[in-house]
Amino acid sequence: TGGYEKRSGTSMSTPVVSGAIALLLEKYPSMDNHTVKNRLCASCDDLGFPHSRQGCGLLNVTRLLG
C-alpha cells in the first residue's frame, strides 16, 4: 500500500477541512466564522446517513470555493 493506511474519524478529517477553509478564507478574507460554517455545511454532499453519523456530509471543495 505504499506506506498508507485507511483511517477514518474526526482526527483524519480535521486537517482536510482546515485546509479547505484556509483556501476559502484566502479567496474571501472578510468572511466571518458564522458564514464559513454555513457555507461549509451547505457545500457538503449528503451521503444518505443520519446526521449523527455523517454530520453535514462529504466535503465538496469545488462547491465550497465556487
C-alpha positions in Angstrom: 0.0 0.0 0.0 3.0 2.3 -0.3 3.0 3.1 3.4 -0.5 4.4 3.5 -3.3 3.1 5.7 -7.1 3.7 5.5 -8.3 5.7 8.5 -11.5 7.5 9.4 -12.9 9.8 12.0 -12.6 13.4 13.0 -8.8 13.2 13.6 -8.4 12.4 9.9 -10.9 14.9 8.6 -9.8 17.9 10.6 -6.6 18.7 8.6 -8.5 18.3 5.3 -11.4 20.6 6.3 -8.9 23.1 7.8 -7.1 23.2 4.5 -10.3 23.8 2.6 -11.3 26.6 5.0 -7.9 28.1 4.6 -8.5 28.2 0.8 -11.9 29.7 1.3 -10.6 32.4 3.6 -7.8 33.1 1.1 -10.4 33.7 -1.6 -12.8 35.6 0.7 -10.7 37.1 3.5 -13.5 39.1 5.0 -15.8 36.1 5.6 -16.8 35.7 9.2 -16.9 32.4 11.2 -20.7 32.1 11.0 -20.6 32.4 7.2 -17.7 30.0 6.9 -19.6 27.3 8.9 -22.8 27.8 7.0 -21.0 27.7 3.6 -19.0 24.6 4.7 -22.2 22.7 5.6 -24.1 23.9 2.5 -21.3 22.7 0.2 -21.2 19.1 1.5 -22.7 16.1 -0.4 -25.3 14.2 1.5 -24.2 10.5 1.9 -27.6 9.3 2.9 -26.7 8.5 6.5 -28.3 10.1 9.6 -26.8 13.5 10.7 -25.4 11.8 13.8 -23.3 9.6 11.6 -22.3 11.8 8.7 -22.5 15.3 10.1 -23.1 17.7 7.2 -21.8 15.1 4.7 -18.8 14.7 2.4 -16.9 17.9 1.8 -17.1 19.2 -1.7 -14.2 21.7 -2.1 -15.2 22.7 -5.6 -18.7 23.7 -4.3 -17.2 25.3 -1.2 -14.9 27.6 -3.2 -17.4 28.2 -6.1 
